[in-house]
């Protein structure tokens, strides 16, 4: 199942708009300019140059970060308070870039679509409702292989961008 670039952007924008309507976007957070700078440094090393990444901070104490289709990336205020350095944050943002860059987000939607088609055949919920429910949560988990690939790729991007990769282990220790 191929998801067009325009469709990826539209789905990502719909998720973003939902967070805006819920009042959960907090891009006035004092860390936002530095996080945006980190994003700009990292995307220079992303493989897909046609993606316009958009970083957002969500107001929640949950320690989380995630990517949705269309290059929309989210980090939570709980995560910002949890990390001890911008180097750690660079690794996390790189990890989320990797999910979009390596098409993990698209594969997740494909799996949801195939599941929804099966459910439709059995007279259960449709894709739009399923996708909305899953994307309205902070993040549906990726496969373990995708997570490892995103760790490796995020690490490599952060290293190329000049961040201290020794600090990344601190995040995992916590």
HUKA-V345592 format. One line per field, one symbol per residue. ss: DSSP state (H for helix, E for strand, C for the rest). psi: psi as a letter, one per 30 degrees, with the letter a starting at -180 (. if undefined). burial: # if it has 9 or more other ideal C-beta (glycine too) atoms within 8 Angstrom, else .. A space follows every 10 residues. Layout:
BEGIN
ss->???
psi->???
burial->???
END
This chain:
BEGIN
ss->CCCCHHHHHH HHHHHHHHHH HCCCECCCCC CHHHHHHHHH HHHCCCCCCC CCCEEEEECC CCCCEEEEHH HEEEEEHHHH HHCCCHHHHH HHHHHHHHHH HCCHHHHHHH HHHHHHHHHH HCCCCCHHHH HHHHHHCCCC CCCHHHHHHH HHHHHHHHHH CCCCHHHHHH HHHC
psi->jkjleeeeee eeeeeeeeee efgfkigfkf feeeeeeeee eeffglejfg kjkjkkkkjk fkjlklkllg gkkkkleeee felflfeeee eeeeeeeeee eggeeeeeee eeeeeeeeee fghalleeee eeeefflekk klleeeeeee eeeeeeeeee fgljfffeee eee.
burial->..#...#### ###.##.### ...###..#. ##.###.##. ###..#.... #.######## ...####### ########## ..#.#.#### ########## ##.####### .######.## ......#..# #..##..#.. .#...##.## #.#######. #.#.#.##.# #...
END
